[in-house]
């Protein structure tokens, strides 16, 4: 086992120095703020998708103090389209904590970094190793995959036992003096060589001792014990127009798209047409004292999230007097672009046929 550990670490570092050509704007970065920003953006996000967002945030907020001082709505609009908006909320909270309690400087210890809002063990290890070369091994999906295949580990990576086993192994493999280079190399290897599908095993520097390759387990490892449960939801959005105003609200519940805005929403357990929607209690309560005119409706659209499938339809109605509601506010149509909305709604708004902007 000791020889395999040494082989693994040495070959990875050799590959990183001599072969690895993967480029990203944050790669090799030593500024903890920029490393942190890239790591938060890349949580649940592909590099290709996150790259332009990283550049936009760096351009708007070149340091943590600028981000901390930014208005919340402005930051959420910049984040718009990335999804998992709790990341953005936590990122802003952490930036303000650094500005207020750390004199605008990132903590330089693993414990101090991990104490910040929205930072878990992986992100703390990434910042600690890349910015300060501290000996903390990163453990993300790429790392789990490489370790599981090379060492032939069949313990589920999403189990308590698996997390403990992989964490201890990752730390054993880490060369303390080369933490940053090693962590970068194992993540890059998992991203471009030891890929989830169609791995490039013949090009892998570790293939000579890879158990998964030897035992034809490459397509089996890593193992997950829990099957992802996808929840299906049906959102019926009402664009209620009063003059040039449209009613919207900010989502505040602990649910998807928290802190983003939306039109009047009636969620139903199954798909409904407009006639059926009018029979729901929510619709009747909303228009109990109002008459409305039907303007238009869209065909249902679908957005796939990691754990949920959202089916949405948009129905435009017109009213002659203001709605009696404290939950929603009337916003001039031309000002809708000043609010952050989830992707489902921005896609609808930017449909040129609607001419809402």
C-alpha positions as CSV (number, residue, x, y, z in Angstrom):
1,X,0.0,0.0,0.0
2,X,2.8,2.4,0.9
3,X,4.4,2.0,-2.6
4,X,1.0,2.6,-4.2
5,X,0.6,5.8,-2.2
6,X,4.0,7.1,-3.2
7,X,3.5,6.1,-6.9
8,X,0.2,7.8,-6.9
9,X,1.4,11.2,-5.6
10,X,4.7,11.2,-7.6
11,X,3.0,10.4,-10.9
12,X,0.3,13.0,-10.4
13,X,2.9,15.7,-9.7
14,X,4.9,14.6,-12.8
15,X,1.8,14.7,-15.0
16,X,0.9,18.1,-13.6
17,X,4.3,19.6,-14.4
18,X,5.0,17.9,-17.8
19,X,1.6,17.1,-19.4
20,X,-1.3,19.0,-17.8
21,X,-2.3,21.9,-20.0
22,X,-5.7,22.6,-18.6
23,X,-6.2,26.4,-18.4
24,X,-8.7,28.4,-16.3
25,X,-8.5,32.1,-15.2
26,X,-8.2,31.2,-11.5
27,X,-5.7,28.4,-12.0
28,X,-2.4,29.2,-10.2
29,X,-4.1,32.1,-8.4
30,X,-2.8,33.0,-5.0
31,X,-5.3,35.6,-4.0
32,X,-7.7,33.9,-1.6
33,X,-10.6,36.2,-2.6
34,X,-10.3,35.1,-6.3
35,X,-9.9,31.5,-5.3
36,X,-12.9,31.6,-3.0
37,X,-15.0,33.4,-5.7
38,X,-14.1,30.7,-8.3
39,X,-14.9,27.9,-5.9
40,X,-18.3,29.3,-4.9
41,X,-19.3,29.9,-8.5
42,X,-18.2,26.3,-9.5
43,X,-20.2,24.6,-6.9
44,X,-22.8,22.6,-8.9
45,X,-21.7,24.4,-12.0
46,X,-19.6,23.3,-15.0
47,X,-16.4,25.3,-15.6
48,X,-17.6,26.4,-19.0
49,X,-20.7,27.9,-17.5
50,X,-19.0,29.4,-14.5
51,X,-16.0,31.0,-16.3
52,X,-17.8,34.1,-17.7
53,X,-19.5,34.7,-14.3
54,X,-16.2,34.6,-12.6
55,X,-14.9,37.2,-15.0
56,X,-17.9,39.4,-14.5
57,X,-17.6,39.3,-10.8
58,X,-13.9,40.1,-10.8
59,X,-14.6,43.0,-13.2
60,X,-17.4,44.4,-11.0
61,X,-15.9,43.5,-7.6
62,X,-12.1,43.3,-7.9
63,X,-11.7,42.7,-4.1
64,X,-13.7,41.4,-1.2
65,X,-14.4,45.0,0.1
66,X,-16.0,46.0,-3.2
67,X,-18.2,42.9,-3.1
68,X,-19.1,43.5,0.6
69,X,-20.3,47.0,-0.2
70,X,-22.4,46.0,-3.2
71,X,-26.2,46.3,-3.0
72,X,-27.8,42.8,-2.7
73,X,-30.0,43.2,-5.7
74,X,-27.0,44.2,-7.9
75,X,-25.1,41.0,-6.8
76,X,-28.1,38.8,-7.4
77,X,-28.7,40.2,-10.9
78,X,-25.0,39.5,-11.7
79,X,-25.5,35.9,-10.4
80,X,-28.7,35.5,-12.4
81,X,-28.7,32.3,-14.4
82,X,-26.2,30.3,-12.2
83,X,-28.8,28.7,-10.0
84,X,-28.4,27.6,-6.4
85,X,-29.0,31.1,-5.2
86,X,-28.2,30.3,-1.6
87,X,-24.6,30.3,-2.8
88,X,-24.9,33.9,-3.7
89,X,-26.6,34.9,-0.5
90,X,-23.9,33.1,1.6
91,X,-21.1,34.6,-0.5
92,X,-22.3,38.1,0.1
93,X,-22.7,37.4,3.8
94,X,-19.1,36.0,4.0
95,X,-17.8,39.0,2.1
96,X,-19.4,41.4,4.6
97,X,-18.1,39.3,7.5
98,X,-14.6,39.6,6.1
99,X,-14.9,43.3,5.6
100,X,-16.4,43.9,9.1
101,X,-14.5,41.4,11.3
102,X,-11.3,40.7,9.4
103,X,-10.3,44.2,8.2
104,X,-11.1,43.1,4.6
105,X,-8.5,40.4,4.7
106,X,-9.2,36.7,4.2
107,X,-8.4,34.4,7.2
108,X,-5.1,32.6,6.7
109,X,-6.0,29.4,8.6
110,X,-8.1,26.5,7.5
111,X,-10.3,26.9,10.6
112,X,-10.7,30.6,10.0
113,X,-11.7,30.1,6.4
114,X,-14.1,27.3,7.2
115,X,-15.9,29.4,9.8
116,X,-17.1,31.8,7.0
117,X,-20.7,31.5,5.8
118,X,-21.2,29.0,3.0
119,X,-17.7,27.4,3.2
120,X,-17.5,23.7,3.9
121,X,-14.4,21.4,4.2
122,X,-13.8,21.2,0.5
123,X,-13.8,24.9,-0.2
124,X,-11.8,25.6,2.9
125,X,-9.2,23.1,1.9
126,X,-9.0,24.5,-1.7
127,X,-8.5,28.1,-0.4
128,X,-6.0,27.0,2.3
129,X,-3.9,25.0,-0.1
130,X,-4.0,27.2,-3.2
131,X,-3.6,30.5,-1.4
132,X,-1.4,29.6,1.5
133,X,-0.1,26.1,0.5
134,X,-1.4,24.7,3.7
135,X,-1.5,20.8,3.8
136,X,-5.2,20.2,3.4
137,X,-6.4,17.7,0.7
138,X,-9.4,18.7,-1.4
139,X,-12.2,16.1,-1.9
140,X,-14.6,16.9,-4.7
141,X,-16.3,14.7,-7.3
142,X,-13.2,14.5,-9.4
143,X,-11.1,13.4,-6.5
144,X,-13.6,10.8,-5.3
145,X,-13.6,9.3,-8.8
146,X,-9.8,9.2,-9.2
147,X,-9.3,7.6,-5.7
148,X,-12.1,5.2,-6.0
149,X,-10.9,3.9,-9.4
150,X,-7.2,3.8,-8.7
151,X,-7.5,2.0,-5.3
152,X,-10.6,0.0,-6.3
153,X,-12.7,1.3,-3.4
154,X,-16.3,0.2,-3.5
155,X,-17.4,2.0,-0.4
156,X,-20.2,4.4,-1.4
157,X,-18.8,7.9,-1.7
158,X,-22.1,9.4,-0.3
159,X,-22.0,7.2,2.9
160,X,-20.6,8.3,6.2
161,X,-18.1,5.5,6.1
162,X,-17.1,6.4,2.6
163,X,-16.6,10.1,3.4
164,X,-14.4,9.1,6.3
165,X,-12.4,6.6,4.3
166,X,-11.8,8.8,1.3
167,X,-11.0,11.8,3.5
168,X,-8.3,9.9,5.4
169,X,-6.9,8.5,2.2
170,X,-6.8,11.9,0.5
171,X,-4.9,13.4,3.4
172,X,-2.4,10.5,3.4
173,X,-1.6,11.0,-0.3
174,X,-1.1,14.8,0.1
175,X,2.6,15.8,-0.1
176,X,2.7,18.5,2.5
177,X,5.2,20.7,0.7
178,X,3.3,20.6,-2.6
179,X,-0.3,20.8,-1.4
180,X,-1.4,23.4,-4.0
181,X,0.2,21.6,-7.0
182,X,-1.0,18.2,-5.9
183,X,-4.6,19.3,-5.2
184,X,-4.7,21.0,-8.6
185,X,-3.3,18.0,-10.4
186,X,-5.8,15.5,-9.0
187,X,-8.8,17.7,-9.7
188,X,-7.5,18.3,-13.3
189,X,-6.9,14.6,-13.8
190,X,-10.4,13.8,-12.8
191,X,-11.8,16.5,-15.1
192,X,-9.9,15.8,-18.3
193,X,-8.6,12.2,-18.0
194,X,-10.4,10.1,-15.4
195,X,-13.8,11.4,-16.6
196,X,-17.2,10.0,-15.5
197,X,-17.9,8.9,-19.0
198,X,-15.4,7.7,-21.6
199,X,-12.3,8.1,-19.4
200,X,-9.0,8.3,-21.3
201,X,-7.4,5.5,-19.5
202,X,-4.6,5.0,-22.0
203,X,-3.4,8.5,-21.4
204,X,-3.6,8.3,-17.6
205,X,-0.3,8.5,-15.7
206,X,-1.7,6.1,-13.1
207,X,-3.0,3.4,-15.4
208,X,-0.2,0.9,-14.6
209,X,-1.4,0.4,-11.1
210,X,-5.1,1.3,-11.4
211,X,-7.3,-1.4,-9.9
212,X,-10.4,-0.3,-11.7
213,X,-8.6,-0.7,-15.0
214,X,-7.1,-4.0,-14.1
215,X,-10.4,-5.5,-12.9
216,X,-12.6,-3.8,-15.5
217,X,-14.4,-1.7,-12.9
218,X,-14.0,1.7,-14.5
219,X,-17.7,2.0,-15.4
220,X,-18.7,0.8,-11.9
221,X,-16.7,3.0,-9.7
222,X,-17.2,5.2,-7.8
223,X,-20.3,3.7,-6.1
224,X,-23.2,5.8,-4.8
225,X,-25.7,4.3,-2.3
226,X,-28.5,6.9,-2.7
227,X,-30.5,7.3,-5.9
228,X,-31.4,10.9,-6.6
229,X,-35.1,11.5,-6.1
230,X,-36.5,14.0,-8.6
231,X,-39.5,16.0,-7.5
232,X,-41.9,17.4,-10.1
233,X,-43.6,20.7,-9.5
234,X,-46.2,22.8,-11.5
235,X,-45.8,26.6,-11.4
236,X,-48.6,28.8,-12.8
237,X,-47.4,32.3,-13.0
238,X,-49.9,35.2,-13.3
239,X,-48.7,38.4,-14.9
240,X,-51.3,40.7,-13.5
241,X,-51.2,44.1,-15.3
242,X,-52.5,47.3,-13.8
243,X,-51.8,50.0,-16.2
244,X,-48.1,49.9,-16.9
245,X,-47.4,48.0,-13.7
246,X,-46.9,44.2,-13.1
247,X,-47.1,42.5,-9.7
248,X,-44.0,40.7,-8.4
249,X,-42.7,39.5,-5.0
250,X,-39.4,38.3,-3.6
251,X,-39.2,34.6,-2.7
252,X,-38.3,34.5,1.0
253,X,-39.2,30.9,2.0
254,X,-36.6,28.2,2.4
255,X,-37.2,26.8,-1.1
256,X,-35.6,27.1,-4.5
257,X,-34.8,30.6,-5.8
258,X,-34.8,32.2,-2.4
259,X,-34.3,36.0,-2.6
260,X,-35.2,36.1,-6.3
261,X,-38.3,37.7,-7.6
262,X,-41.3,36.2,-9.3
263,X,-44.8,37.0,-10.6
264,X,-47.9,35.9,-8.8
265,X,-47.5,32.2,-8.3
266,X,-50.1,29.5,-7.9
267,X,-48.5,26.1,-7.5
268,X,-50.7,23.1,-8.3
269,X,-50.0,19.4,-7.7
270,X,-50.8,18.5,-11.3
271,X,-50.8,20.4,-14.6
272,X,-53.9,22.6,-15.1
273,X,-55.3,24.8,-17.8
274,X,-56.6,28.3,-17.2
275,X,-60.2,27.2,-16.6
276,X,-59.1,24.7,-13.9
277,X,-56.7,27.3,-12.4
278,X,-59.6,29.7,-11.9
279,X,-61.3,27.0,-9.7
280,X,-58.5,26.9,-7.2
281,X,-58.8,28.6,-3.8
282,X,-55.7,30.7,-4.4
283,X,-57.1,32.2,-7.6
284,X,-60.5,32.8,-6.1
285,X,-59.0,34.6,-3.1
286,X,-56.8,36.7,-5.2
287,X,-59.6,37.9,-7.5
288,X,-62.5,37.9,-4.9
289,X,-62.9,41.6,-5.2
290,X,-61.5,42.1,-8.7
291,X,-62.6,41.6,-12.3
292,X,-59.9,40.7,-14.8
293,X,-59.4,40.4,-18.5
294,X,-57.5,37.5,-20.1
295,X,-54.7,38.8,-22.3
296,X,-52.4,35.8,-23.2
297,X,-51.0,32.5,-22.1
298,X,-47.9,30.5,-23.0
299,X,-47.4,26.9,-23.6
300,X,-45.9,25.1,-20.6
301,X,-42.1,25.2,-20.4
302,X,-39.7,23.0,-18.3
303,X,-36.6,23.7,-16.3
304,X,-34.6,20.8,-14.9
305,X,-32.9,21.4,-11.6
306,X,-30.7,18.8,-9.8
307,X,-33.5,17.6,-7.5
308,X,-36.6,19.1,-9.1
309,X,-38.3,19.4,-12.5
310,X,-40.2,22.7,-12.8
311,X,-43.1,23.0,-15.3
312,X,-44.2,26.6,-15.8
313,X,-46.9,28.4,-17.6
314,X,-47.3,32.2,-17.8
315,X,-50.8,33.7,-18.0
316,X,-51.2,37.4,-18.5
317,X,-54.3,39.1,-17.0
318,X,-55.3,42.8,-16.8
319,X,-57.1,44.5,-13.9
320,X,-58.7,47.9,-13.7
321,X,-58.0,48.6,-10.1
322,X,-54.9,47.7,-7.9
323,X,-54.9,44.3,-6.3
324,X,-55.6,44.2,-2.6
325,X,-52.4,42.3,-1.6
326,X,-49.5,43.0,0.7
327,X,-47.5,40.1,-0.6
328,X,-46.9,41.5,-4.0
329,X,-45.8,44.9,-5.2
330,X,-46.7,46.7,-8.4
331,X,-43.6,47.5,-10.4
332,X,-43.5,49.5,-13.7
333,X,-43.0,47.2,-16.6
334,X,-39.9,49.1,-17.8
335,X,-38.2,48.5,-14.4
336,X,-38.5,44.7,-14.3
337,X,-34.9,44.5,-15.6
338,X,-33.8,46.0,-12.2
339,X,-34.8,42.9,-10.4
340,X,-33.2,39.4,-10.2
341,X,-35.4,36.6,-11.4
342,X,-34.8,32.8,-11.8
343,X,-33.9,31.5,-15.2
344,X,-37.4,30.2,-15.9
345,X,-38.7,33.8,-15.7
346,X,-35.8,35.6,-17.4
347,X,-36.2,33.2,-20.3
348,X,-39.8,34.2,-20.5
349,X,-39.1,37.9,-20.2
350,X,-36.4,38.0,-22.8
351,X,-38.7,36.4,-25.4
352,X,-38.8,39.2,-28.0
353,X,-42.4,38.5,-28.8
354,X,-43.4,39.7,-25.3
355,X,-41.6,43.1,-25.6
356,X,-41.6,43.5,-21.9
357,X,-38.2,45.3,-22.0
